[in-house]
């Protein structure tokens, strides 16, 4: 029997973790999404929120089944001329995206309005962008005691409301060392977060970005997620990929359209075969013709495989140095 001082775990009812997006974003917990400025953290978050408001598929093809309400709280951009246009461009149902009014009283992470807004809207996802802007002026992000207490209260709100909370944070300028420790502020920020995600840019194709999971406390680490931010064709999810933070360097070089097609084919196919028409359609959206794709496929040794009366493209089994250093990823058809 339990008492005021202790309780036995035999008296606790075991529960499984509920996920907004397995294994990246759990309900009732804190998730940290970080990256260098300009790498696409906010764009990633807005498109994820848009999918949730539509009840659409997630970036890896997971079906949501129903639409949900999101609170997107951004301190760095204007609601009228920046955030709403971005939400509309992402296809969000703006009737399901709320924000907390804070013109006269700046919102902070320990503000009671956060819990009240989640309750009032029924939001299943709260995005705070960026975390640095919601720390009190007398706060210190380097203070382990301060940040742990602050984030623990926020974590308790997430658990009580069964809402996923995603904190967007910038990285510091430190090079080398573990990626997990490059977030601004105390390491306790990443310690309390149950999942830490990082946005990184492909050094060979600057319009391709990767979301990689650098910490996962509740499940095995997930595959990377690739997406494209193209100045001509806009934002596109590419899907699952096997890229890791160690694969991405700061070197950059220009590539021809056929080389670009080869890299994208490798990215699209290395996690498994994809239907050929889907591959051609996907790359056509990026202004790569079927002829160029076929030429790139020939050079890569891509095979056409017939299955259930449909044709699929399949990469040859890689070995040693034949594996492309940057395009190690692959996507599911999303």
C-alpha positions as CSV (number, residue, x, y, z in Angstrom):
1,X,0.0,0.0,0.0
2,X,1.2,3.5,-0.8
3,X,1.4,6.4,1.7
4,X,2.3,10.1,1.6
5,X,6.0,9.3,1.4
6,X,6.2,6.6,-1.3
7,X,4.4,4.3,-3.6
8,X,5.2,1.0,-5.1
9,X,5.3,0.6,-8.9
10,X,2.9,-2.4,-8.5
11,X,0.2,0.3,-7.9
12,X,1.1,2.2,-11.1
13,X,-0.9,1.5,-14.2
14,X,1.5,1.0,-17.1
15,X,0.7,3.0,-20.3
16,X,2.3,3.2,-23.7
17,X,3.6,6.4,-25.1
18,X,1.1,8.2,-27.5
19,X,2.6,9.7,-30.6
20,X,1.7,12.6,-32.8
21,X,4.5,11.3,-35.1
22,X,6.4,8.2,-34.2
23,X,9.2,8.2,-33.2
24,X,9.9,12.0,-33.6
25,X,7.1,13.9,-31.7
26,X,5.4,12.3,-28.7
27,X,2.2,13.6,-27.1
28,X,2.5,14.9,-23.6
29,X,6.2,15.6,-23.9
30,X,8.7,18.2,-25.0
31,X,10.4,18.0,-28.4
32,X,13.3,20.2,-29.4
33,X,13.8,21.2,-33.0
34,X,17.1,22.9,-33.6
35,X,19.4,24.1,-36.4
36,X,21.4,27.0,-37.6
37,X,19.6,30.2,-38.6
38,X,18.1,30.0,-42.1
39,X,18.2,26.2,-42.4
40,X,14.4,25.8,-42.6
41,X,13.3,25.1,-39.0
42,X,10.2,27.3,-39.1
43,X,9.3,26.2,-42.6
44,X,9.5,22.6,-41.5
45,X,7.3,23.3,-38.5
46,X,4.7,25.2,-40.5
47,X,4.4,22.5,-43.1
48,X,4.1,19.9,-40.3
49,X,1.4,22.0,-38.7
50,X,-0.4,22.4,-42.0
51,X,-0.5,18.6,-42.5
52,X,-1.9,18.2,-39.0
53,X,-4.7,20.8,-39.6
54,X,-5.7,19.0,-42.8
55,X,-5.6,15.5,-41.2
56,X,-3.2,14.7,-44.1
57,X,-0.2,12.5,-44.3
58,X,2.9,13.2,-42.3
59,X,6.3,13.6,-44.1
60,X,7.0,9.8,-44.0
61,X,3.6,8.9,-45.4
62,X,1.9,8.1,-42.1
63,X,-1.8,8.7,-42.3
64,X,-3.1,11.1,-39.6
65,X,-6.8,10.1,-40.0
66,X,-8.2,13.3,-38.6
67,X,-7.4,17.0,-38.5
68,X,-6.2,18.7,-35.3
69,X,-5.8,22.2,-33.9
70,X,-2.3,23.7,-33.6
71,X,-1.0,26.7,-31.7
72,X,1.9,28.3,-33.5
73,X,3.6,31.0,-31.4
74,X,6.3,32.8,-33.3
75,X,8.2,35.9,-31.9
76,X,10.4,36.6,-34.9
77,X,7.8,37.2,-37.7
78,X,4.7,39.2,-38.3
79,X,1.4,37.4,-38.2
80,X,-0.2,39.4,-41.0
81,X,2.5,39.7,-43.7
82,X,4.6,36.6,-42.9
83,X,3.1,33.8,-40.8
84,X,-0.4,33.7,-42.3
85,X,0.9,33.8,-45.9
86,X,3.3,31.0,-45.0
87,X,0.5,28.9,-43.5
88,X,-1.7,29.5,-46.6
89,X,1.2,28.5,-48.9
90,X,1.6,25.3,-46.9
91,X,-2.1,24.5,-47.3
92,X,-3.0,24.9,-43.6
93,X,-6.6,25.2,-42.4
94,X,-6.1,28.5,-40.7
95,X,-9.3,27.9,-38.7
96,X,-7.3,25.3,-36.9
97,X,-4.1,27.4,-36.3
98,X,-4.2,29.7,-33.2
99,X,-1.8,32.0,-31.5
100,X,-1.7,33.5,-28.0
101,X,-2.3,37.2,-27.8
102,X,0.7,38.9,-26.3
103,X,1.0,42.4,-27.7
104,X,0.6,44.1,-24.3
105,X,2.2,41.4,-22.2
106,X,5.1,39.4,-23.6
107,X,4.5,35.6,-23.4
108,X,7.1,33.5,-21.5
109,X,7.5,29.8,-21.1
110,X,6.1,29.9,-17.5
111,X,3.0,31.9,-18.5
112,X,-0.3,30.6,-17.4
113,X,-1.8,31.6,-20.8
114,X,-0.1,28.6,-22.4
115,X,-2.1,26.1,-20.5
116,X,-5.3,28.2,-20.8
117,X,-4.8,28.4,-24.6
118,X,-4.3,24.7,-25.0
119,X,-7.4,24.0,-23.0
120,X,-9.4,26.6,-24.8
121,X,-8.5,25.5,-28.3
122,X,-8.1,21.8,-27.7
123,X,-4.7,22.0,-29.5
124,X,-2.8,18.8,-29.9
125,X,0.4,20.6,-30.9
126,X,2.0,23.8,-29.6
127,X,5.0,25.2,-31.5
128,X,7.2,27.8,-29.8
129,X,9.5,29.6,-32.2
130,X,12.1,30.3,-31.1
131,X,12.6,29.2,-27.4
132,X,15.1,32.0,-26.8
133,X,12.4,34.7,-27.3
134,X,10.2,33.3,-24.6
135,X,12.6,33.4,-21.7
136,X,12.0,36.2,-19.2
137,X,14.4,39.1,-19.4
138,X,15.8,38.2,-16.0
139,X,16.2,34.6,-17.0
140,X,19.4,32.9,-17.9
141,X,19.4,30.1,-20.5
142,X,22.8,29.0,-19.3
143,X,21.5,28.4,-15.8
144,X,20.8,24.6,-15.4
145,X,18.7,25.2,-12.3
146,X,16.5,27.9,-13.9
147,X,16.0,26.1,-17.2
148,X,15.3,22.7,-15.7
149,X,12.6,24.2,-13.4
150,X,11.1,26.2,-16.2
151,X,11.0,23.4,-18.7
152,X,9.8,20.9,-16.1
153,X,6.7,23.1,-15.6
154,X,6.2,23.3,-19.3
155,X,6.6,19.5,-19.6
156,X,3.9,19.1,-16.8
157,X,1.5,21.2,-18.9
158,X,2.2,19.0,-22.0
159,X,1.5,15.9,-19.9
160,X,-1.7,17.2,-18.3
161,X,-3.1,18.5,-21.6
162,X,-1.8,15.5,-23.6
163,X,-0.4,18.0,-26.1
164,X,2.8,17.7,-28.0
165,X,5.1,20.8,-27.4
166,X,7.8,21.5,-30.0
167,X,10.4,24.1,-29.0
168,X,12.4,25.6,-31.9
169,X,16.0,26.6,-31.0
170,X,19.0,28.0,-32.7
171,X,22.4,26.3,-32.5
172,X,25.5,27.9,-31.1
173,X,28.6,28.5,-33.2
174,X,30.7,25.7,-31.7
175,X,32.2,23.3,-34.2
176,X,33.1,19.7,-33.5
177,X,31.9,17.7,-30.6
178,X,28.5,16.0,-30.3
179,X,25.7,17.6,-32.3
180,X,23.4,17.2,-29.3
181,X,25.4,19.8,-27.3
182,X,25.3,22.6,-29.9
183,X,21.9,24.0,-28.7
184,X,21.9,27.5,-27.2
185,X,21.7,27.6,-23.4
186,X,22.0,25.0,-20.8
187,X,22.3,21.3,-21.7
188,X,19.3,20.8,-19.4
189,X,17.2,22.0,-22.3
190,X,18.1,19.0,-24.4
191,X,18.1,16.8,-21.3
192,X,14.4,17.4,-20.5
193,X,13.3,17.1,-24.1
194,X,12.3,13.5,-24.9
195,X,13.2,14.0,-28.6
196,X,15.7,16.3,-30.2
197,X,15.5,16.9,-33.9
198,X,18.0,18.8,-36.0
199,X,17.6,20.5,-39.4
200,X,20.7,20.4,-41.7
201,X,21.4,21.4,-45.2
202,X,22.8,19.1,-47.9
203,X,26.2,20.6,-48.8
204,X,26.0,19.5,-52.4
205,X,22.5,20.6,-53.1
206,X,21.7,23.6,-51.0
207,X,17.9,23.4,-51.6
208,X,17.7,19.9,-50.0
209,X,17.5,19.8,-46.2
210,X,17.4,16.9,-43.7
211,X,15.7,16.6,-40.4
212,X,17.7,14.1,-38.3
213,X,16.9,12.8,-34.8
214,X,19.9,13.3,-32.5
215,X,18.1,12.1,-29.3
216,X,15.2,9.7,-28.8
217,X,14.4,8.8,-25.2
218,X,11.2,7.0,-25.8
219,X,11.8,4.9,-29.0
220,X,14.6,3.9,-31.3
221,X,15.9,6.9,-33.3
222,X,14.0,7.4,-36.5
223,X,15.2,7.7,-40.1
224,X,16.1,11.2,-41.4
225,X,13.4,13.1,-43.2
226,X,14.4,14.9,-46.4
227,X,12.6,18.0,-47.8
228,X,13.3,20.5,-50.5
229,X,13.1,24.2,-50.4
230,X,13.4,25.2,-54.1
231,X,13.2,28.9,-55.2
232,X,11.3,27.9,-58.3
233,X,9.1,25.0,-57.3
234,X,8.6,25.7,-53.6
235,X,8.5,23.3,-50.7
236,X,8.4,19.5,-51.2
237,X,8.6,16.7,-48.8
238,X,11.0,14.0,-50.1
239,X,10.4,11.6,-47.1
240,X,12.5,9.1,-45.2
241,X,16.2,9.0,-45.7
242,X,19.2,7.3,-44.1
243,X,21.4,10.4,-43.8
244,X,23.1,11.1,-40.5
245,X,24.7,14.2,-39.1
246,X,28.2,12.8,-39.6
247,X,27.4,12.5,-43.4
248,X,27.0,16.2,-43.8
249,X,30.0,18.4,-44.2
250,X,30.3,22.1,-45.0
251,X,31.9,21.6,-48.4
252,X,29.8,22.6,-51.4
253,X,30.1,22.3,-55.1
254,X,27.9,23.0,-58.1
255,X,26.3,20.0,-60.0
256,X,24.8,19.5,-63.4
257,X,21.1,18.6,-63.8
258,X,22.0,15.0,-64.6
259,X,24.2,14.8,-61.5
260,X,21.3,16.3,-59.5
261,X,19.0,13.7,-60.9
262,X,21.5,11.0,-59.8
263,X,21.7,12.3,-56.3
264,X,17.9,12.6,-56.0
265,X,17.4,9.1,-57.4
266,X,19.8,7.8,-54.8
267,X,18.0,9.7,-52.2
268,X,14.6,8.5,-53.3
269,X,15.4,4.8,-53.9
270,X,18.0,3.7,-51.3
271,X,15.4,2.9,-48.6
272,X,13.5,0.7,-51.0
273,X,12.0,0.4,-54.5
274,X,9.5,3.1,-55.7
275,X,6.9,3.0,-58.5
276,X,8.6,4.4,-61.6
277,X,5.7,6.7,-62.5
278,X,5.9,8.2,-59.0
279,X,9.7,8.8,-59.4
280,X,9.3,10.5,-62.8
281,X,6.4,12.6,-61.4
282,X,8.4,13.6,-58.3
283,X,11.4,14.7,-60.3
284,X,9.3,16.5,-62.9
285,X,8.1,18.8,-60.1
286,X,11.7,19.7,-59.7
287,X,12.1,20.5,-63.4
288,X,14.0,17.3,-64.2
289,X,12.8,15.7,-67.4
290,X,12.1,12.0,-67.7
291,X,14.9,11.8,-70.3
292,X,17.4,13.2,-67.8
293,X,16.1,10.8,-65.1
294,X,16.5,7.8,-67.4
295,X,20.1,8.9,-68.3
296,X,20.9,9.3,-64.6
297,X,19.3,5.9,-63.8
298,X,21.4,4.2,-66.5
299,X,24.6,5.7,-65.0
300,X,23.6,4.5,-61.5
301,X,22.6,1.1,-62.7
302,X,19.0,1.5,-61.6
303,X,16.9,-1.6,-62.5
304,X,13.2,-1.7,-63.5
305,X,11.4,-4.4,-61.5
306,X,7.8,-5.5,-62.3
307,X,5.6,-6.3,-59.2
308,X,1.9,-6.7,-59.1
309,X,1.5,-5.4,-62.6
310,X,3.4,-2.2,-61.9
311,X,7.0,-1.2,-62.7
312,X,9.3,-0.1,-59.8
313,X,12.8,1.4,-59.9
314,X,15.4,-0.3,-57.8
315,X,19.0,0.7,-56.9
316,X,21.8,-1.9,-57.3
317,X,23.2,-3.1,-54.0
318,X,25.9,-0.6,-53.0
319,X,29.3,-1.6,-51.8
320,X,32.2,0.3,-50.3
321,X,33.2,3.5,-52.1
322,X,30.3,3.2,-54.5
323,X,28.0,4.6,-51.9
324,X,27.5,8.3,-52.5
325,X,28.8,10.3,-49.6
326,X,25.9,12.8,-49.4
327,X,23.0,11.1,-51.0
328,X,22.7,8.1,-48.7
329,X,19.1,8.8,-48.0
330,X,16.0,7.4,-49.5
331,X,12.3,8.2,-49.2
332,X,9.0,6.4,-49.1
333,X,6.3,7.5,-51.5
334,X,4.6,10.2,-49.6
